[in-house]
Amino acid sequence: MSSVTLTVVHDGMEAEELCGLLRVNGIPCYHRRTAIAQGAVDGSASMSGPTEVLVNERDLERARELLSTPPKVDRDAGP
């Protein structure tokens, strides 16, 4: 099965957070820096820079639905 880009986020930390959400909902996910980030001034392999979030093609629609659904808030939970 081929992987497709779900979205592009600001950096690797944001991508990892998003992949965590997808994974706990049964959607395998990984991320990689985009080609835009390959010419970074410092040339580092840091987690900063535009990062693609990828999913299996068969999971794309379900992943999009998950991202478009606002999180549920437990109003009874304390601070």
Sequence and secondary structure as in RCSB ss.txt:
>XXXX:A:sequence
MSSVTLTVVHDGMEAEELCGLLRVNGIPCYHRRTAIAQGAVDGSASMSGPTEVLVNERDLERARELLSTPPKVDR
DAGP
>XXXX:A:secstr
  EEEEEEEEEHHHHHHHHHHHHHTT  EEEEE GGGGG TT    SEEEEEEEEEGGGHHHHHHHHHS     T
TS  
